[in-house]
Amino acid sequence: METLAILVAAGRGERLAADRPKAFVELAGEAMLLRAARAFEEADVVDGVVVVVPEAESVLTRTLLEPISKLTRIIPGGATRQESVRAGLAAAPPDFRGVVLVHDAARPLVDAGLIEAVWRAARDHGAAVPLLPLVDTVKRVRDGVVVETLDRDELGAAQTPQGFRRELLERAFAEAERSGAVLTDEAMAVERLGFGVVVVPGTPRNRKLTTPADLEWAEHVLATGGEAR
């Protein structure tokens, strides 16, 4: 095995106002988790997929992901995303030293092209993240007052999958745990080591579905086959 994908699907998705964990909410008649997993199934560079879900959903997940031949393990997630990703990483084969791709199941419209672009950059440079440029002017605010206008040419919105050599990601997580750092994504852990994370272009279609409005947007994209905005 040279490349392992970790699909993080342990979130409750409270902002989606659903009666089930977010990854199991249906999008155009199909669970978001299955849609995301299928993209990794279609990506030639991916050898195996570990899925991290709420413990109570393990049996349902195995049934749901029966079509995914690359599925290697289903494991229970932790109380935080950080804990869930570490659990997924620990589930990798002990002798695996390749590239790990970490992806949010709440980004079900990811495609094999983006997955492979991140994989190539992580393979060549050690760490990679897809980024979307910002189009709005961004202000830094303190106590309700604008204190600075940031240069948006130097800013971007991070997406997943994020790719890393296994040894690097494990070292980054160990350091974050030692220092008590709270991580918002895996790239942040690697950045804290002083290691350069390479950027690849993200895609508007690879949007994280967090609210009912996001779900409506994705339904429209799938129904019309149109470009995401």
QUIPEFEN-V721486 format. One record per helix or strand. SS is the DSSP state (H for helix, E for strand). FROM is the first residue (numbers start at 1). LEN is the number of residues. Records with the same first field share a line. If there is no record, write none. Layout:
SS: FROM-LEN  FROM-LEN
//
This chain:
E: 3-7  26-2  30-2  48-6  71-6  99-6  127-7  138-5  145-6  156-10  198-4
H: 14-3  22-3  32-11  55-10  81-10  112-14  152-3  166-14  186-6  212-13
//
